[in-house]
Amino acid sequence: MKPAGSAPNPVVAKKIATRSAPRRGAAGANIPAATCGIELWKRAGQVWAGAGNARRNECAVIKSRQTRSLRIEGEANMIIERREFLRLATTAIATAPLLSLPSVTTANRYSYKFLAFDAFPIFDPRPVFVLAEELFPGRGAELGNIWRTRQFEYQWLRSLTGRYVDFRQATDDALVYAAKQLRLDLTANMRERLTLAFGRLDAWPEVRSALGTLKEMGLRMAFLSNMTKEMLDSNITHAGLGGMFERVLSTDRNKVYKPDPRAYRIALDDFGLKREEILFVAFAGWDAAGARIFGYPTFWVNRLGLPGEELGATPDATGNDLDDLVRFVKTRV
């Protein structure tokens, strides 16, 4: 495991981020097909080939040793010592070039003890903006873009100015602003329906199976989100993900929003682990950068296919969905 703050493993990051022929994703965007794992198979073959060469070299030495006679029928008086042969053969395999797989083999089964997820690698927010289009035909996309931008801007500005309100209130305030900017008639009922929709989200299509695989691998999982705990709990229930997450952590606990370092520290203090033992899983590029600057190993679930942020920090690896996350974690053993 690389220490926190070090450069990401170029082999793994390149494998996860590199894709071949594009396919169509759930959102209609081009998402290339995964090609992860081919190089590991090639290198595994080199390992076994190396082990075979070492074993043959040991056998050549053994032939010269004549300690305890064991005549093998059909061979020309080959004298070997059975126990010595087994010892040397085992040594040959153990000392074969297994170290040709850097940053993969560690003392523990997996390098990470906990996976800390932002909400949106798990929950799909698109239905919120579908609802906006239903309520404001032909204007929903425009409303959604302004609303989403102001939603995060208001969170950051309130953190900086010390005028904190929770995620739901900031989301509601941003919606009111967006509607005013577009001169839309946002009724109280519409406002409530749109704001409450953020607490009734479904999971992305591959999430259940991917989380099940991670759980079977013995990994502990938690949320670390700007959403309130009540919103997270509501989404977990709505999406049918009960029992998957050991902790549900909201930055509301510290009255601050990511990417403030005090927000990322919540997981560190709650888990009682070192930074390098917690893999943060981000949805937004700025969140991936913020977590990496704080010192967490970071995986960016870049579902929207966006370029990385120019903030002087890059995630350890990037993928299109949680299936790519599973493949990445499997290399960190």
URMOUR-V916659 format. One record per residue. N is the residue number from 1. SS is DSSP state (H for helix, E for strand, C for the rest). PSI is psi in whole degrees, -180 to 180 (* if undefined). Layout:
# URMOUR-V916659
N_SS_PSI + N_SS_PSI
This chain:
# URMOUR-V916659
1_C_128 + 2_C_142 + 3_C_154 + 4_C_141 + 5_C_-13 + 6_C_167 + 7_C_147 + 8_C_152 + 9_C_112 + 10_H_-32 + 11_H_-51 + 12_H_-47 + 13_H_-40 + 14_H_-40 + 15_H_-43 + 16_H_-42 + 17_H_-22 + 18_C_136 + 19_E_162 + 20_E_-130 + 21_E_133 + 22_E_149 + 23_E_172 + 24_E_130 + 25_C_178 + 26_C_-31 + 27_C_-1 + 28_C_-3 + 29_C_158 + 30_E_124 + 31_E_113 + 32_E_154 + 33_E_148 + 34_E_144 + 35_C_20 + 36_C_141 + 37_C_-16 + 38_H_-45 + 39_H_-35 + 40_H_-40 + 41_H_-42 + 42_H_-44 + 43_H_-32 + 44_H_-39 + 45_H_-38 + 46_H_-36 + 47_H_-50 + 48_H_-35 + 49_H_-42 + 50_H_-39 + 51_H_-39 + 52_H_-41 + 53_H_-44 + 54_H_-39 + 55_H_-41 + 56_H_-38 + 57_H_-40 + 58_H_-39 + 59_H_-35 + 60_H_-37 + 61_H_-40 + 62_H_-36 + 63_C_-25 + 64_C_-7 + 65_C_127 + 66_C_83 + 67_C_-60 + 68_C_127 + 69_C_130 + 70_C_99 + 71_C_126 + 72_C_121 + 73_C_138 + 74_C_-8 + 75_C_157 + 76_C_78 + 77_C_41 + 78_C_123 + 79_C_119 + 80_C_161 + 81_C_117 + 82_H_-50 + 83_H_-38 + 84_H_-39 + 85_H_-48 + 86_H_-40 + 87_H_-46 + 88_H_-38 + 89_H_-41 + 90_H_-41 + 91_H_-39 + 92_H_-44 + 93_H_-42 + 94_H_-32 + 95_C_6 + 96_C_163 + 97_C_61 + 98_H_-20 + 99_H_5 + 100_H_2 + 101_C_77 + 102_C_151 + 103_C_20 + 104_C_-40 + 105_C_123 + 106_C_178 + 107_C_-32 + 108_C_163 + 109_C_-47 + 110_C_148 + 111_C_-28 + 112_C_137 + 113_C_-34 + 114_E_144 + 115_E_121 + 116_E_117 + 117_E_137 + 118_C_165 + 119_C_-38 + 120_C_-13 + 121_C_-21 + 122_C_-49 + 123_E_137 + 124_E_112 + 125_C_-2 + 126_H_-36 + 127_H_-26 + 128_H_-42 + 129_H_-23 + 130_H_-42 + 131_H_-40 + 132_H_-39 + 133_H_-37 + 134_H_-39 + 135_H_-31 + 136_C_77 + 137_C_130 + 138_C_-8 + 139_C_-4 + 140_H_-42 + 141_H_-43 + 142_H_-44 + 143_H_-45 + 144_H_-41 + 145_H_-46 + 146_H_-42 + 147_H_-49 + 148_H_-42 + 149_H_-49 + 150_H_-31 + 151_H_-49 + 152_H_-37 + 153_H_-43 + 154_H_-39 + 155_H_-47 + 156_H_-43 + 157_H_-39 + 158_H_-34 + 159_H_-44 + 160_H_-34 + 161_H_-3 + 162_C_24 + 163_C_65 + 164_C_137 + 165_C_159 + 166_C_176 + 167_H_-44 + 168_H_-43 + 169_H_-42 + 170_H_-37 + 171_H_-43 + 172_H_-43 + 173_H_-42 + 174_H_-37 + 175_H_-44 + 176_H_-44 + 177_H_-46 + 178_H_-42 + 179_H_-40 + 180_H_-41 + 181_H_-37 + 182_C_1 + 183_C_46 + 184_C_148 + 185_C_91 + 186_C_104 + 187_C_166 + 188_H_-39 + 189_H_-44 + 190_H_-43 + 191_H_-44 + 192_H_-43 + 193_H_-43 + 194_H_-42 + 195_H_-43 + 196_H_-23 + 197_H_-25 + 198_H_-10 + 199_H_10 + 200_C_49 + 201_C_146 + 202_E_164 + 203_E_153 + 204_C_155 + 205_C_-40 + 206_C_0 + 207_H_-47 + 208_H_-47 + 209_H_-40 + 210_H_-44 + 211_H_-37 + 212_H_-41 + 213_H_-45 + 214_H_-39 + 215_H_-42 + 216_H_-29 + 217_C_-4 + 218_C_13 + 219_C_139 + 220_E_143 + 221_E_149 + 222_E_163 + 223_E_145 + 224_E_96 + 225_E_156 + 226_C_-17 + 227_C_155 + 228_C_160 + 229_H_-37 + 230_H_-41 + 231_H_-41 + 232_H_-47 + 233_H_-41 + 234_H_-43 + 235_H_-38 + 236_H_-45 + 237_H_-46 + 238_H_-38 + 239_H_-3 + 240_C_38 + 241_C_23 + 242_C_138 + 243_C_-6 + 244_C_-32 + 245_C_125 + 246_C_-32 + 247_E_145 + 248_E_97 + 249_E_130 + 250_E_142 + 251_H_-11 + 252_H_-24 + 253_H_-40 + 254_H_5 + 255_C_48 + 256_C_160 + 257_C_149 + 258_C_144 + 259_C_25 + 260_C_132 + 261_H_-30 + 262_H_-26 + 263_H_-44 + 264_H_-29 + 265_H_-21 + 266_H_-45 + 267_H_-41 + 268_H_-47 + 269_H_-38 + 270_H_-41 + 271_H_-26 + 272_C_34 + 273_C_173 + 274_C_158 + 275_H_-44 + 276_H_-9 + 277_H_-1 + 278_E_119 + 279_E_119 + 280_E_134 + 281_E_112 + 282_E_155 + 283_C_-39 + 284_C_147 + 285_H_-39 + 286_H_-33 + 287_H_-39 + 288_H_-43 + 289_H_-44 + 290_H_-43 + 291_H_-38 + 292_H_-39 + 293_H_-37 + 294_H_-29 + 295_C_3 + 296_C_138 + 297_E_141 + 298_E_136 + 299_E_126 + 300_E_114 + 301_E_91 + 302_C_72 + 303_C_-25 + 304_C_-3 + 305_C_37 + 306_C_156 + 307_C_157 + 308_C_151 + 309_C_147 + 310_C_70 + 311_C_12 + 312_C_16 + 313_C_136 + 314_C_148 + 315_C_161 + 316_C_-33 + 317_E_160 + 318_E_141 + 319_E_175 + 320_C_-25 + 321_C_-173 + 322_H_-20 + 323_H_-39 + 324_H_-35 + 325_H_-45 + 326_H_-45 + 327_H_-40 + 328_H_-47 + 329_H_-35 + 330_H_-22 + 331_H_-13 + 332_C_63 + 333_C_*
